[in-house]
Amino acid sequence: MNDATVRRLQALDDEYTAAVNAAIEEGRDDLVQHLAAEYPDHAAEIMEEAA
């Protein structure tokens, strides 16, 4: 995996971590579930683009 892909995955992780933490603070369990469900697809897209 190249450095650019690693950086994109790290940025995605940072973005989702912040979004999940905000959703938890707001008591938005529905949003937490949604974010957790869509994260793997977005990570897979990044890895597929790098292949």
Residue pairs with C-beta under 8 A, 6 or more apart in sequence:
1 47
1 50
2 50
4 50
5 46
5 47
5 50
8 46
9 43
9 46
9 47
12 39
12 42
12 43
12 46
16 35
16 39
16 42
19 31
19 35
20 32
20 35
20 36
23 29
23 31
23 32
23 35
24 32
